[in-house]
Amino acid sequence: MSGLSSYLMSTLSRVGGLGGSSGIPDFPFVVGEKVATVWPWTIHAGTSTDGKHVSIFVFDKPRGTQYVGAAQNALRRMRTLRHPGVLRYMGGAETSDAIYIATERIVPLDLNDRNEELVRWGLFRIAEALRFVNEDCKLVHANVCKDAVFVTDAGEWRLGGLELMDAVGAERPVYREMGSVVPGYAGRMAPEIKVQGVQGTAALDGWGLAELISECYTTEMPLGLGALHAQLRNNNPKLRMAAHGFVEAAQRSGGVLDTAFVRACRFLESVTVKDSHERAEFFAGLGAAAAEFPRMFAQRKMLPELLTLVEFGGADNGHSAVLASVVQIARDMDETEYSTVVAPAVVRLFASTDRALRFALLEHATALLHGMHDDVVVASVYPAFATGFGDAAPAIREATVKAALSMAPRVGSKTLNSDLIKHLVRAVADAEPGIRTNSLICIGKLCAKNGPGVTDTSLRYIVCPALLHALRDVFPPVRAAALAVSGACAMRWDAVDVARRVVPAISPLLVDGERPVRVAAAKAINVMVAHIEGHAREMPETVAKKMDKVGAQAEAVADLATNGWGGWAVSSLSSTISGAISLASSVSQSGARSESAGVRSEPAGVRSEPSGIRSEPSGLSEPPQVSQRPSTTINSPTAVSTSISSNAAVSQSAGGWEFNDDWGEDAADAWGIDDNDDDSWNAQPNTSGGMTAVANTPVKLAKPAAITPVIKPVVKPVTKKDTNPVQPRRKGLGAMKLGGGAKSNPVDQFL
């Protein structure tokens, strides 16, 4: 029982062990579950210490003592061979109980699930590997068959089964000594192996390649392959075609390996030695051809090579074409694979300072970002992306603006409103008119009714001022774009803001010199007016408070609402004139009472002078006697006191004061002036702070006799000092001074 327990513990330690470690010295891999069996190995899944997936070949010595030499030979050869067509060795170890070989993750070749293009490419790969082994390494594989071929995750074929490999011309080759223990080897080995004394050459592997072709095409071979197969199966080793001869013949024009897929794979392997013209021509047609390639192979083999090519500068100036192929190949990848294969490369590419590469990335930003997690985009891609808004090259700035539409849904609402939208608004003031136009279009798409995450606050305080600024742009397409964006965002704006801020700014563009701008302005105005009308229908009838007392003021408000500004103007004019007439009437009555008390008012036409100055009339044959009386001073708000005759313009009726136009024929004589004498009325400053009325027309008296003037003291009314006593000359109705000082007649503003 103890022996059985010891054996079980030894086996467990070899194939996974306890505690998650293999327990194998100098073998940094963890052996997982068994996936396949190929003589003399069992193939297990495994992982390396850095987390990479591998395949581990395990040979259990106690179970196959007769095969120990073959397994040891395979481990020795695997350690020394490095070729793209040979199974890639990653580590190995030998203990007293087992032999371990870690390789890239593979599975045995299964021809039941096959793709014709992959089979042809696989044959090419195996033939190339055999040529390397025969010509460069001077070795003979001696066991080429289906069991010696393995397939990677990408679908590529790898040459393995190195158990019988030996040097060319060896005296005691392994394939002769160990061939008898290999299952089925006697039926497929070359005829010369059976003949003792004949040294093995590269022709042995030609025979084995023919055996592999026979296993791949059991019924009918493709055109051209049958002839090559016959040459590989020649019984005479000297006339038999070797592996290198097969490769050369199959690649000729029209050959079995002359297909678009095989040519593309071959070109990618040697792209570094191709000139720029060849690379440009190849990448230009790769995108369309990639759609016909096997999907798994393209995603897991070609895609990493293309990304490596772009990252390390092998694409020259063909970055856009290469990335187009990347997008074409990666569009069907699931999110997990995309995050593993493509996303890390895209992050590194966005951090590049190569402008040609950045421009190509921005052109394909939508497709490249679709499979990436939002957290990765925000943390690793967006910071490098945002630097493009301030790039010195206009092409990069414009491409960045266009790519912002693809970036906006991935960065989240917070980054969009706090950073991205501000970059776009700054681009509205860019020196390049094309960038200004595109930035407005981008803002419009982001801020439309169903836009991705632009808040109302950003729309009002960040976007709206930028649009109003763009409406005054000198470049017509910018104005048209700003109008289109304004119309698209109108329904999200507050109707009051639209009516007070936006519509007045757009209205001048209705008569813009460019027809597209006028059309866009009309459309935007129609949308905004509809929005305002809808808001107005929901408003209450009035927002005015009810007044407690209903009187004349209520009627005035009603008249103002119905008659408009004209009614208000006439109402204001009537109120002003009525007040003036009432004031004049009160002054006249007070003057009449003064006459009865012994103080007589001077008629208009007699110039009143200050006390102590004698009036010297001129132009009279006989100087008239003028009774000098105290001057009548007009101060604000006093009026001219005079006797108004019955035919004067202002008359009092039963209903109140009326303002009519019937001045009468004697009106001018009554005022002491001629009809056309505009200089009859003047205003001179008075030392008392008022204005003294002056008449220039002399008065003709009936009895011109010398009269001693009676001088009475001037009574100065208490008034405020006139800050601007000199008033301009007024004509017509404006000449009726209703108040003193610097204030003008309120009626004058309507004349």
Secondary structure by P-SEA (a helix, b strand, c coil): caaaaaaaaaaaaaccccccccccccccbbbcccccccccbbbbbbcccccccbbbbbbbccccccaaaaaaaaaaaaaccccccccccccccccccbbbbbcccccccccccccaaaaaaaaaaaaaaaaaacccccccccccccccbbbcccbbbbbccccccccccccccccccccccccccccccccccccccccccaaaaaaaaaaaaaaacccccccaaaaaaaaaacccccccccaaaaaaaaaccccccccaaaaaaaaaaacccccaaaaaaaaaaaaaaaaaccaaaaaccaaaaaaaaaaacccccaaaaaaaaaaaaaccccaaaaacccaaaaaaaaacccaaaaaaaaaacccccccccaaaaacccccccccccccccaaaaaaaaaacccccccccaaaaaacaaaaaaaacccccaaaaaaaaaaaaaaaccccccccccccccccaaaaaaacccccaaaaaaaaaaaaaacccccaaaaacccccccccccccccaaaaaaaaaaaaaaaaaaaaaaaacccccccccccccaaaaaaaaaacccaaaaaaaaaaaaaaaaaaaaaaaaaaaaaaaaacbbbbcccbbbbcccbbbbbcccccccccccccccccccccccccccccccccccccccccccccccccccccccccccccccbbbbbbcccbbbbbbcbbbbbcccccccccccccccccccccccccccccccccccccccccccccccccc
